Each structure stands twice: as C-alpha cells, then as structure tokens.
Amino acid sequence: MSRDVLERHGTHVFVRRPTPRDEGPFLRMTRRSQRFHRPWVHPPLTETHFTQYLSRFRDPRNVGLLVLSREDESVVGAIHFNEIVRGLFQSCYLGYFGSRDHAGRGWMREALGLALHIGFRDLRLHRAEANIQPENEASIRLVRSLGFRKEGYSPRYLKIGGRWKDHERWAILSEDWKRPRKGRTTLQTAEVRSQRDTRRTR
C-alpha cells in the first residue's frame, strides 16, 4: 500500500485521509455529536476550524484518517496520529472521536484496529500512545480491548476545553500488535469483537 493512500477497509467501516470534500458530512457529524464528545474532545464545528484541521495534516508529523461506514459512506469518526517523531523514537500520540449516532456498535474499535494496522505497517511506527481522561471509561475500555497497556498517570497533562485535565497514558508497541492472541492477530481479535458487539445491538 502506498503511504500516500493510507486507506484500509474492514467489515463495517473503512478509513482514509480526509479531504476538503468531507467538510459538510464531517461538520454535520461533529455538530450532532457535540454534547456526546464533551468534555473529552472538542472537534471542529465550523468551516474555518475544519480548514485549520485539514491544514494540520500537511505536516508529515501529523496524519489524519476519517472513519466512514461501508454501507453508506457516512462519517463515523476520525483518528489522528499526532506529533510523529522519527529517528530512534518512531512514536506518536493517538487521538480519536466517534459519531454519537454510531456509538455502541463497536465500529470505532474496528476503525482503530484498521488505523493501527496503517500506523505500524505503512507508517512504520513502533509505538502509539493514547492519553485519556480517567473518567472516560468507554475510551479506556476501547484501547484496552485492542491491547494497549496503561503506562502511567499525568496530572494536569492536557488543556481540554480551556481547562488542564489529568490523563492516563495508554500505549501499544508494534511487537504487541503483531503478537498472535490464541491464533489471531490483534486486528483479527478486534474485528471478531466488533462483529459480536454489532450482533448484540441488533
């Protein structure tokens, strides 16, 4: 896969780079999900903010992926590899948020699995770190289900919504991602869980 393409398809969703054409669907999703996202994240809500959001990904240190439904290509969420450091580190900070309308289906778990495949295989990263507020139990369950390990706790670590918030540091290494779990890779395990969760919500 070309590093310029960075697209991968799963059972229910696929991920690809965002483009200016995504502005309308993206903003409709973030506006509908505004109360769902807060206080955890503050995604773009205006055309100006979306333009600024896209401009971040012109810098090779930041890679953005849009999550879309395979059924109707509606915007399900977004995933970001932020502040990629090369050289001896080969690491990044991972950010993500999902749509209120698609919550509880396991689709963001599937999407994050696809994104990590891109991060470790195509971007050649060695480590991805997700910083999560301790009260965000759903997000912690998500990364734990994909094999992330809790590495520590950082008081007043990030300013979210104008306030400094405590965060837990969760991370996964490429070696852990590739390691089979009872005959499956981490990605396959995530896809099986996603399918199970989808059946439960029907």
C-alpha positions as CSV (number, residue, x, y, z in Angstrom):
1,M,0.0,0.0,0.0
2,S,1.3,3.4,-0.9
3,R,2.0,5.7,2.1
4,D,0.2,8.5,0.2
5,V,-3.0,6.4,0.0
6,L,-3.3,5.2,3.6
7,E,-6.7,3.5,3.2
8,R,-7.9,0.3,4.7
9,H,-11.3,-1.5,4.7
10,G,-12.9,-3.5,7.5
11,T,-16.2,-5.3,7.9
12,H,-18.4,-2.3,8.8
13,V,-16.1,0.7,8.3
14,F,-13.1,1.9,6.3
15,V,-10.5,4.6,7.0
16,R,-8.9,7.0,4.6
17,R,-7.4,10.5,4.6
18,P,-9.8,13.4,4.9
19,T,-10.3,15.8,2.0
20,P,-11.9,19.3,1.6
21,R,-15.0,17.4,0.1
22,D,-15.6,15.9,3.5
23,E,-16.3,19.2,5.1
24,G,-20.1,19.0,5.0
25,P,-20.5,15.4,6.3
26,F,-17.8,15.9,8.8
27,L,-19.3,19.0,10.3
28,R,-22.8,17.6,10.4
29,M,-21.4,14.7,12.4
30,T,-19.4,16.8,14.9
31,R,-22.3,19.3,15.4
32,R,-24.8,16.4,16.1
33,S,-22.3,14.8,18.4
34,Q,-21.1,17.9,20.3
35,R,-22.7,17.0,23.6
36,F,-21.6,13.4,23.2
37,H,-17.9,14.5,22.6
38,R,-17.6,16.8,25.6
39,P,-15.9,17.1,27.9
40,W,-13.5,14.6,26.4
41,V,-12.7,16.2,23.0
42,H,-13.6,19.4,21.1
43,P,-13.6,18.6,17.3
44,P,-14.0,21.2,14.6
45,L,-17.5,22.7,14.4
46,T,-17.1,25.4,11.8
47,E,-15.9,25.7,8.2
48,T,-12.9,27.7,9.4
49,H,-12.0,25.2,12.0
50,F,-12.3,22.3,9.5
51,T,-9.9,24.1,7.1
52,Q,-7.4,24.5,10.0
53,Y,-8.0,20.9,10.9
54,L,-7.0,19.7,7.4
55,S,-4.0,22.0,7.3
56,R,-2.5,20.1,10.3
57,F,-2.1,17.1,8.0
58,R,0.1,18.9,5.5
59,D,2.8,18.4,8.1
60,P,4.2,14.8,7.9
61,R,4.3,14.7,11.7
62,N,0.5,14.6,11.7
63,V,-1.6,12.0,9.9
64,G,-5.4,12.1,9.9
65,L,-7.8,9.4,9.0
66,L,-11.5,9.7,8.5
67,V,-13.8,6.8,9.5
68,L,-16.7,6.0,7.2
69,S,-19.4,3.5,7.1
70,R,-19.1,0.9,4.4
71,E,-22.8,0.8,4.0
72,D,-23.5,4.5,3.1
73,E,-20.1,6.2,3.5
74,S,-21.5,8.4,6.3
75,V,-18.8,9.8,8.6
76,V,-18.5,7.6,11.7
77,G,-15.5,9.3,13.3
78,A,-11.9,10.4,13.0
79,I,-8.5,9.1,14.1
80,H,-5.2,11.0,14.2
81,F,-1.5,10.1,14.6
82,N,-0.2,13.3,16.1
83,E,3.4,14.6,16.7
84,I,5.1,11.6,15.0
85,V,8.7,11.5,16.0
86,R,11.1,9.5,13.8
87,G,14.7,8.6,14.3
88,L,15.2,6.5,17.4
89,F,11.7,7.1,18.7
90,Q,9.3,6.1,15.9
91,S,6.3,7.1,18.1
92,C,3.2,9.2,18.1
93,Y,0.3,10.4,20.1
94,L,-3.0,8.9,19.1
95,G,-6.3,10.8,19.1
96,Y,-9.8,9.8,18.0
97,F,-13.5,10.5,18.4
98,G,-16.7,8.9,17.1
99,S,-20.2,9.8,16.0
100,R,-23.0,9.9,18.5
101,D,-25.3,8.2,16.0
102,H,-23.0,5.2,15.7
103,A,-22.0,4.7,19.3
104,G,-22.2,1.3,20.9
105,R,-21.8,-0.7,17.7
106,G,-18.1,-1.5,18.0
107,W,-17.3,0.4,14.8
108,M,-14.7,2.7,16.4
109,R,-13.0,-0.4,17.8
110,E,-12.9,-1.8,14.3
111,A,-11.7,1.6,12.9
112,L,-9.0,2.0,15.4
113,G,-7.7,-1.5,14.6
114,L,-7.5,-0.6,10.9
115,A,-5.7,2.7,11.8
116,L,-3.2,0.9,14.0
117,H,-2.5,-1.5,11.1
118,I,-1.7,1.5,8.9
119,G,0.4,3.1,11.7
120,F,2.5,0.1,12.3
121,R,2.7,-1.3,8.8
122,D,2.5,1.7,6.5
123,L,3.8,4.5,8.7
124,R,6.4,2.1,10.3
125,L,5.7,3.3,13.8
126,H,7.0,1.5,16.8
127,R,4.7,2.9,19.5
128,A,1.4,4.7,19.7
129,E,0.3,6.5,22.9
130,A,-3.3,7.5,23.8
131,N,-3.8,10.0,26.6
132,I,-7.3,9.5,28.2
133,Q,-9.0,11.3,31.0
134,P,-9.6,8.8,33.8
135,E,-13.4,9.4,33.8
136,N,-13.7,8.4,30.2
137,E,-14.3,4.8,30.9
138,A,-15.6,4.0,27.4
139,S,-12.3,5.2,25.8
140,I,-10.3,3.2,28.3
141,R,-12.2,0.1,27.5
142,L,-11.7,0.7,23.8
143,V,-7.9,0.9,24.0
144,R,-7.6,-1.9,26.5
145,S,-9.6,-4.2,24.2
146,L,-7.0,-3.6,21.4
147,G,-4.0,-4.5,23.6
148,F,-2.9,-1.1,25.0
149,R,-1.2,-1.1,28.3
150,K,-1.5,1.6,31.0
151,E,1.9,3.2,31.4
152,G,1.2,6.0,33.9
153,Y,-0.8,8.9,35.2
154,S,-0.1,12.5,34.4
155,P,-1.8,15.3,36.5
156,R,-3.0,18.4,34.6
157,Y,-1.4,16.9,31.4
158,L,-3.5,18.4,28.6
159,K,-5.7,21.5,28.3
160,I,-9.1,20.4,27.1
161,G,-11.9,22.9,26.7
162,G,-9.7,25.6,28.3
163,R,-9.0,23.5,31.5
164,W,-6.0,21.4,32.4
165,K,-7.1,17.8,32.8
166,D,-5.5,14.8,34.3
167,H,-4.8,11.9,31.9
168,E,-3.9,8.3,32.0
169,R,-1.2,7.2,29.4
170,W,-2.0,4.1,27.5
171,A,0.3,2.8,24.8
172,I,0.8,-0.1,22.4
173,L,4.0,-1.3,20.7
174,S,4.3,-2.8,17.2
175,E,5.6,-6.0,18.7
176,D,2.5,-6.3,20.8
177,W,0.3,-5.6,17.8
178,K,1.8,-8.3,15.7
179,R,1.8,-10.9,18.5
180,P,-1.0,-13.6,18.0
181,R,-3.6,-14.0,20.6
182,K,-4.9,-17.6,20.6
183,G,-4.2,-17.9,16.9
184,R,-5.4,-14.4,15.9
185,T,-3.6,-11.1,15.4
186,T,-4.7,-8.2,17.5
187,L,-6.5,-6.8,14.4
188,Q,-8.4,-10.0,13.9
189,T,-9.3,-10.2,17.5
190,A,-10.7,-6.6,17.3
191,E,-12.7,-7.5,14.2
192,V,-14.3,-10.5,15.9
193,R,-15.2,-8.4,18.9
194,S,-16.7,-5.7,16.6
195,Q,-18.9,-8.3,14.9
196,R,-20.0,-9.7,18.3
197,D,-20.9,-6.2,19.5
198,T,-22.9,-5.5,16.3
199,R,-24.9,-8.7,16.7
200,R,-25.8,-7.7,20.3
201,T,-27.2,-4.3,19.2
202,R,-29.5,-5.7,16.5
